[in-house]
């Protein structure tokens, strides 16, 4: 069973890595930021468009990186549409914990989007490989930079 689950996770990561969703430039983004992982060279530009209601209407990205980095950005771009900035920041906080803390329990996280975390769980295995955590979280750090107006993010 564990091997089957591992295979599924690998398939999802490879699919998003080879066929990333929302891999494009937005013509008129409301927020943008550049992200860079100096350890492996992953880099991306993230574009966020906000709707009139302040919710995230569209997310897109461009750049290059390993399968984990690209898959994470691809999954993130799908999950964030319709979320508020506060919800996006909460997702980042939970995702970062999921990728870095062995005792992370979804049930302990208040106000968590369970459906989003079920989709993001494919990346939770990176916590066993600390250098890969930076790959998985690059897009999310870049999102934080875009939402806060910093314009740049770097995983060190």
GUMAR-623442 format. One record per residue (C-alpha): residue in one letter; z, x, y. Coordinates in steps of 0.25 Angstrom, whole numbers, padded with zeros to 4 digits, always signed. Example, Ala and Ser with C-alpha at 12.3 -4.5 7.8 and 13.67 -1.06 7.14 Angstrom:
REM residues 2
A+0031+0049-0018
S+0029+0055-0004
//
This chain:
REM residues 156
X+0000+0000+0000
X+0004+0011+0010
X-0009+0018+0007
X-0017+0005+0010
X-0010+0003+0023
X-0013+0018+0027
X-0027+0016+0024
X-0028+0003+0032
X-0022+0011+0044
X-0031+0022+0042
X-0043+0012+0042
X-0039+0005+0055
X-0037+0019+0062
X-0050+0024+0057
X-0057+0011+0061
X-0051+0011+0075
X-0054+0026+0076
X-0068+0025+0072
X-0071+0011+0079
X-0061+0010+0091
X-0060-0003+0097
X-0062-0004+0113
X-0067+0011+0113
X-0074+0009+0127
X-0072+0010+0142
X-0068-0002+0150
X-0076-0003+0162
X-0065-0008+0171
X-0051-0004+0165
X-0038-0008+0173
X-0031+0004+0166
X-0036+0017+0160
X-0030+0030+0155
X-0034+0042+0147
X-0026+0047+0135
X-0026+0061+0129
X-0019+0066+0116
X-0019+0082+0118
X-0015+0084+0104
X-0028+0079+0098
X-0037+0076+0109
X-0038+0061+0109
X-0042+0055+0122
X-0045+0041+0127
X-0047+0033+0139
X-0040+0020+0139
X-0045+0008+0147
X-0037-0005+0149
X-0042-0018+0156
X-0031-0028+0160
X-0034-0043+0161
X-0030-0051+0173
X-0018-0055+0166
X-0014-0041+0165
X-0016-0040+0150
X-0024-0029+0144
X-0038-0035+0143
X-0045-0023+0137
X-0042-0009+0132
X-0053+0002+0129
X-0053+0016+0127
X-0062+0028+0126
X-0060+0042+0121
X-0059+0051+0108
X-0048+0053+0098
X-0043+0053+0084
X-0044+0040+0075
X-0029+0037+0078
X-0031+0039+0093
X-0044+0030+0094
X-0038+0020+0084
X-0025+0018+0092
X-0033+0016+0105
X-0042+0006+0098
X-0031-0002+0092
X-0023-0001+0105
X-0036-0006+0113
X-0036-0019+0104
X-0022-0022+0104
X-0019-0021+0119
X-0029-0032+0123
X-0021-0043+0129
X-0008-0036+0130
X+0000-0034+0143
X+0003-0020+0148
X+0017-0022+0144
X+0013-0026+0130
X+0003-0014+0129
X+0015-0004+0133
X+0024-0011+0122
X+0013-0009+0112
X+0012+0006+0116
X+0027+0008+0115
X+0027+0001+0101
X+0015+0008+0096
X+0021+0022+0100
X+0034+0019+0093
X+0026+0015+0081
X+0018+0028+0081
X+0030+0037+0083
X+0043+0030+0077
X+0045+0030+0062
X+0055+0018+0063
X+0046+0010+0072
X+0047-0005+0068
X+0038-0015+0074
X+0050-0026+0073
X+0059-0017+0082
X+0048-0017+0093
X+0051-0029+0103
X+0039-0037+0108
X+0029-0029+0099
X+0015-0034+0096
X+0016-0035+0081
X+0001-0037+0079
X-0003-0025+0088
X+0007-0016+0080
X+0001-0021+0067
X-0012-0015+0072
X-0006-0003+0078
X+0002+0000+0065
X-0010+0008+0060
X-0007+0019+0069
X+0008+0020+0066
X+0006+0031+0055
X+0004+0041+0066
X+0019+0042+0068
X+0018+0051+0055
X+0009+0060+0063
X+0015+0063+0077
X+0002+0069+0082
X-0006+0057+0079
X+0004+0048+0087
X-0002+0054+0099
X-0016+0049+0094
X-0011+0035+0091
X-0004+0034+0104
X-0014+0040+0114
X-0021+0027+0117
X-0007+0020+0119
X-0002+0031+0129
X-0015+0030+0136
X-0013+0015+0137
X+0001+0017+0143
X-0006+0027+0153
X-0017+0016+0157
X-0007+0005+0159
X+0003+0014+0167
X-0009+0019+0176
X-0006+0034+0171
X-0021+0035+0167
X-0018+0047+0157
X-0010+0048+0144
X-0008+0060+0135
X-0001+0060+0122
X+0008+0073+0121
//
